Amino acid sequence: MAAVFKRRESPFFVCSYRAADGRWLKKSTKCRDRRSALDFALKLEDAERSALKRTLTTSQARKLFNEILERAGDEPLESFSISGWLKEWLSMKSSSRTSGTSARYEKPLEDFIKHLGTRADLPLRAITSKDIRSFRDAEMKTGKSPVTVNLAHKTIAGALYAAVRQGFILNNPAAAVDYLPTHDDRGEKGTFTRSEIAKLIKAAQSADWKGVILLGAYSGLRLGDSLRLTWGNVDSTNLALTVTPRKTARTGKKLLIPMHPVLQDFFLHHPGGHRDADPVFPTLANLGIGGRSGASMAFRRIMNRAKLAAGSLREARGESVRNVSARSYHSLRHGFVTALSAANVPIELRQKLAGHSTAGMSLHYTHPDFAALRAAVESLPSK
């Protein structure tokens, strides 16, 4: 039977108890009171017996360990369900990422929790690679592209890697699930010719939209960055734009983009603000990107008025999946990088102007027209 005693050099009682393998063990109880120490020693011995009979539960072991931690003045172990941990991880990410990035994490995690059903309430350690695989396959059946499904898979894997690092689970079950091949799903984004850009500007019904289109075409800014541009980003002395893209805001990286003469002329005649924080495009600054009333759809309506086809990279294959257009506002950014390439601007400068992290990404944004391809082929010697 368990017993307790105290050593001279310690204020805490030590317990002596029989382990499941028959050995006698001695452990500090972290108790100064004999009765409390003996009670704890008996619990330890009882836990050893339960382990021997294979009736010791994780919750019982966790409770016992938490008692030790609390007596030592430490924090008890946290216990998460699957859904509880995913929400906790999302909360941690939301405090260290931009709102747009956090929103991209939120949807796949919500979908995964919904897919798990009642399993989402199980302890985090109950999650398996089968759960991840079945979710991946279910997402594909809804008609989503492999790229979209892989992004969801990557988000879940990231949340589980964090759980491994913090010791809540021993390994990441998402690592055992393969990502889907995506090479067949990739299409080439379309671009706009200079004459088509002129049609877009003519079809735009406000000076603000005209400016946003010019920014995409002559500076390569993304739609969100163009809409949120402030007068503090416009350097009228050096005729340049200084922008911290929202997509990479956490890195603090700024883009310095010299103004094309077309942009110089626009800003010369566009009504200015009184403060650096004033938006350049006040009627659009608070406009969201997505949704039926968002900026992306507003640009699509401008395209329709200009009688410019959007084309399609992928047709919708499920009720919850939208078409992916070959041409959109982002095509202006592709066109910007392509035009730089056509003007023989070195790739390292194209990369810097577009804010791409790699030269490979800049190449992905470069779309030589047919004339350039023909010239390349005709440059080969005939003999």
Secondary structure, 3 states (H helix, E strand, C coil): CCEEEECCCCCCEEEEEECCCCCEEEEECCCCCHHHHHHHHHHHHHHHHHHHCCCCCHHHHHHHHHHHHHHCCCCCCCCCEHHHHHHHHHHHHHCCCCHHHHHHHHHHHHHHHHHHHHHHHCEHHHCCHHHHHHHHHHHHHCCCCHHHHHHHHHHHHHHHHHHHHCCCCCCCHHHHCCCCCCCCCCCCCCCCCHHHHHHHHHHCCCHHHHHHHHHHHHHCCCHHHHHCCEHHHEECCCCEEEECCHHHHHHCCCEEEECCHHHHHHHHHCCCCCCCCCECCCCCCCCCCCCCCCHHHHHHHHHHHCCCCCCCCECCCCCCCCCECCCCCHHHHHHHHHHHHHCCCCHHHHHHHHCCCCHHHHHHCCCCCHHHHHHHHHCCCCC
